[in-house]
Amino acid sequence: MGISNFWFYTIMIVVILHAVVGFAYLLYKLTPKKKSKNEGETAKKDNF
C-alpha cells in the first residue's frame, strides 16, 4: 500500500497547487490597474 499512498499524495498536491495558482491568477487579473506617473506625463506632452 506504500506505492498507492505516493500516487494519492502526488495527485492531491498537484490538484491543490493548481487551485492555489488559479485563484492567485484570478486575483491578479481582477485587481484594478493603477496608472503610473509616467503614463500621465506622456499623455500631457502628446496633446500640445
C-alpha beads as a LAMMPS data file, in Angstrom:
LAMMPS data file: protein, C-alpha beads

48 atoms
47 bonds

1 atom types
1 bond types

-500.0 500.0 xlo xhi
-500.0 500.0 ylo yhi
-500.0 500.0 zlo zhi

Masses

1 110.0

Atoms # bond

1 1 1 0.000 0.000 0.000
2 1 1 3.008 2.306 0.233
3 1 1 3.112 2.963 -3.504
4 1 1 -0.601 3.816 -3.684
5 1 1 -0.165 6.442 -0.960
6 1 1 2.614 8.015 -3.027
7 1 1 0.343 8.478 -6.051
8 1 1 -2.543 9.697 -3.915
9 1 1 -0.421 12.396 -2.269
10 1 1 1.209 13.351 -5.566
11 1 1 -2.145 13.840 -7.297
12 1 1 -3.577 15.733 -4.324
13 1 1 -0.561 18.094 -4.246
14 1 1 -0.973 18.791 -7.971
15 1 1 -4.706 19.487 -7.552
16 1 1 -4.176 21.794 -4.569
17 1 1 -1.343 23.693 -6.272
18 1 1 -3.478 24.071 -9.396
19 1 1 -6.312 25.575 -7.345
20 1 1 -3.977 27.965 -5.493
21 1 1 -2.272 29.158 -8.676
22 1 1 -5.637 29.599 -10.416
23 1 1 -7.022 31.620 -7.513
24 1 1 -3.908 33.832 -7.402
25 1 1 -4.158 34.399 -11.173
26 1 1 -7.812 35.433 -10.874
27 1 1 -6.978 37.885 -8.096
28 1 1 -4.163 39.318 -10.231
29 1 1 -6.438 39.757 -13.257
30 1 1 -9.326 41.268 -11.260
31 1 1 -7.304 43.906 -9.403
32 1 1 -7.717 47.409 -10.866
33 1 1 -4.699 48.724 -12.717
34 1 1 -3.030 51.845 -11.360
35 1 1 -1.745 54.432 -13.797
36 1 1 1.894 55.234 -13.312
37 1 1 3.144 58.808 -13.201
38 1 1 4.976 58.371 -16.496
39 1 1 1.795 57.471 -18.409
40 1 1 0.083 60.705 -17.364
41 1 1 3.085 62.832 -18.267
42 1 1 3.444 61.354 -21.741
43 1 1 -0.258 61.902 -22.416
44 1 1 0.050 65.585 -21.476
45 1 1 3.114 66.050 -23.694
46 1 1 1.375 64.468 -26.684
47 1 1 -1.594 66.865 -26.507
48 1 1 0.499 70.049 -27.001

Bonds

1 1 1 2
2 1 2 3
3 1 3 4
4 1 4 5
5 1 5 6
6 1 6 7
7 1 7 8
8 1 8 9
9 1 9 10
10 1 10 11
11 1 11 12
12 1 12 13
13 1 13 14
14 1 14 15
15 1 15 16
16 1 16 17
17 1 17 18
18 1 18 19
19 1 19 20
20 1 20 21
21 1 21 22
22 1 22 23
23 1 23 24
24 1 24 25
25 1 25 26
26 1 26 27
27 1 27 28
28 1 28 29
29 1 29 30
30 1 30 31
31 1 31 32
32 1 32 33
33 1 33 34
34 1 34 35
35 1 35 36
36 1 36 37
37 1 37 38
38 1 38 39
39 1 39 40
40 1 40 41
41 1 41 42
42 1 42 43
43 1 43 44
44 1 44 45
45 1 45 46
46 1 46 47
47 1 47 48
